[in-house]
Amino acid sequence: MIQAARRVILCVDHTKFGRQSISRLCDLDAISTLITDQTPPADIFAALEHAGIELIVTSTGPAPVLPGRPDRDPRAVTRARQAADERDRFID
């Protein structure tokens, strides 16, 4: 099903970060968007950013956003500009 999808959205809570699963769902490059409840640890955040995965954190406080790669979603170009501004504010 993942191979046939135009877009793969993975929803996981923060307790899954850094854990090894019994079964493997897919490689990072198969994921378009990751939705989670807390910002991932720095190493995982960097891997998601490097892979071009859009990151949506559904928290009540300030949270970084990764825009994803434009080739995966045409709307990502606009979001990339907005997210870069937001990320710069978050990192500073």
Secondary structure, DSSP 8 states (H G I E B T S, - for coil): -TTT-S--EEE--GGGTT---SS----GGG-SEEEESS---HHHHHHHHHHT-EEEE--SS----B---TTT-TTHHHHHHHHHHHHHHHH-
